[in-house]
Amino acid sequence: MSKPSSEVTVGHVVHLIERFDAADRAPESLLLPKRMRTLGRVMFALAGLVATAGAVAALVMLWTDETPGWWFNVIFTVMIGGIPVVLWAILIGSIQDAGAERAMQEVWQEHRHHARAERGSVADRRIALSDDGSVSSFDLVVTLGTGGTLEGSWRPRTSSSRPLLQTQVPGVGTAVRVWRIADAGVDPSASPVVIEVTDPTVVVQQRG
């Protein structure tokens, strides 16, 4: 089991479903993870401001008081200064990711009626685990019937979502249904893709 790739295309999402229905329409939503809302961003920005002010005060004291030497000052400057830098980087990254995902969702909403279903199978999977052993995310590499391949990722929608067990992650060879937008004037390389795959732990009753 290898670590998840950081190169999975944004907008290529995996939907873990109970069964394949005879759907003639693409999913209504990409079911992307929910990002920080405005209030959360404001609170995070305030925390960043407090951390920045505290770091500046600490660095002023560091460089004006007596210390063992310049090397000591440099080491602690990097350590102290890194705290607000990390906080601001997280906030900026979250805003950028939210913007990209919102744009993808808008494209999907506008053009999903042009989406066409293709059959394929799982060629590879990569799983990331939480500290408690549950699945925090997984990526699938899918081979299509046409011979092409693509990747998609599954992420929990919220931090409070029910934990996913390792046995619920589809294995290699599992059948998938891929929804891709076609003939809508949308750049295929930037188009959202939905990979539907069934949860292997769900027992489907056969209709008699």
Helices and strands as residue ranges (DSSP letters): E 12-17, H 38-64, H 70-111, G 112-114, E 115-129, E 135-144, E 149-154, G 166-168, E 175-181, G 188-190, E 193-198
